[in-house]
Structure formats: C-alpha cells, structure tokens
C-alpha cells in the first residue's frame, strides 16, 4: 500500500478520526480510548499524518488504511506477543490489523500497550 492509499486527514486526532468511514471511525475511537486508558501518561500527538502516543519515545500509533485500522507499535519486535497478533517485517515496527470492532482483543491489546509504554528507551 502506498502513502496515497492511506486516508490521512486533519490536524488533530479528532479531525483525523472524523474523516474516516463510520465503521473505521468506531474502531479507531475504540483503540484510542483503549490506549489512553492503558497508558494515560502518554501524550497524544499527530505525527506523520496520524495519531501517535508518545512517552520518552514514540510508543504506538493508530493508522486507518481505508479497509482496516492498524495499531502500530514502534518497538513491536521487543513486545511479548503470546497470541500472534503482531504483523510486520520492519526493523522494529509491528502492527495489529483490526478489520472489525469485534476483532479488538481488549485484554491482550491493553497488556501490549502497557508493555510498550514501560520499555526503557534505547
């Protein structure tokens, strides 16, 4: 998928989510709330055209692709993934694809966000 296929939009997280298709808005909103609840110490910022959650380092992001929503972890390779949810082959980044609201494994994703937020900076 090229960058032009990703429906970015807005200068705030609220604007970004509001510009998505309704079903994807719902998924993105649910993930946003989950991340904020799991790691309230993280700052929510728009970076690279999509919402990112930042502590000392970049921790995770939410990116709507047009057909699903990715919850990306900047240091995904360092996370324990007992359910095999993480995808990707980049040096460090991994993501979870969420196609439907029912696909959100709240307990597992909450644990992963907490784990990612607790990693020491490299």
N, C-alpha and C positions, 0 to 999 in steps of 0.2 A: 504494500500500500504506500502510495506516495503522500507527501505532505499535503498536496492539493486535495486529496480524498478525505482528509480529516476535517470535520466541520468545526473549526475553531470559531471563536467569536466572543466579543465583549471584552471589556477592560476589567470587569470584576467577576468573581466566581458566580454571583447571582446572574449576571448577564450571560455568561458562558452557558450555564445550565438552562436558562430561559430560551436560548436559541436552538436547543436540541429538540428532536422529535419527542412527543409526550412520553412514550414508553422508556426512552433513554434518559429523559429528564428524571423520571421516577427512580431509575437505577442509580443515576449519578447523585441525586439528592440523598438516597438511602446510604450510599457509600460515603458521601460527605459527612453525614451525621454519625456514621459508624466510626470514621477516622477521628472526628472531633471528640467523640465520647471516649474512644480508646486511648487517645493521646492528647488531652486538652492543652498540654504545654506547647504543642506545635503551632507555628504561625501558618495561616492560610494565605498564600500569595499566588498571583497569576505569573507564571514563568513559561516561556516558550509557547504561549497561547493557550495554556490550560492550567487548571488548579494544581498547585503543589503544596505540600505540607513540609515545613522546614523547622528543624531544631538547630543544633550546631551545624548540621549538614542538611542537604536535601534528603528527605526520608521516603516520601511516596507522592504519587500524583494520580489524578483521575483524568482520563482522556476518552472522550466519546469518539468512536471511529466511524460512525454512520450506521453500523449494523450491531454493534455491541459497545460496552464500556470496559475499558482496561483500568484496573487498579494496579499501577506500576510501583515497584519498589526499587529505588536507586541502588541498593545493595542487596538485591534479591538473592544473589549467589551465596550470601552469608546467612540466609534465613533457613531455619528448620522447616521443611515442608512435608509434614507427615502424610498429607492427603494427596500430594502430587498435583497441586493446583497451579503452581508457578510454571510459566512458559517463557521461552526466550533463549537466545544463544549469545547475547552480547557479553562483553567482559564482566559486567556487574549487574546490569539491569535485568529484572524479571517482572512479569506481569501476570495477572489473573484476568481472564476474559469472562465477562458477565453478559450473557445474552438475554436472560430473563430475570426479573426480580426474584423469582423462586430459586435461582442459581446462587444467591448470596448465602454462603455458609457463615452466618454471623459469628459464631464462636471461634471458628478457625481464623477468619479474617481479623477479628479483634485481637486474637493472640499474635498473629503475624505483625499487625500494626504496632502493638506494644513491643514486640521483639525488635522490630526495625528501629523504633524510636529509642530503644535502650542500647543500641550498638554504639560502641566508642568510635569517635572519628578516626579515620585512618591517617 
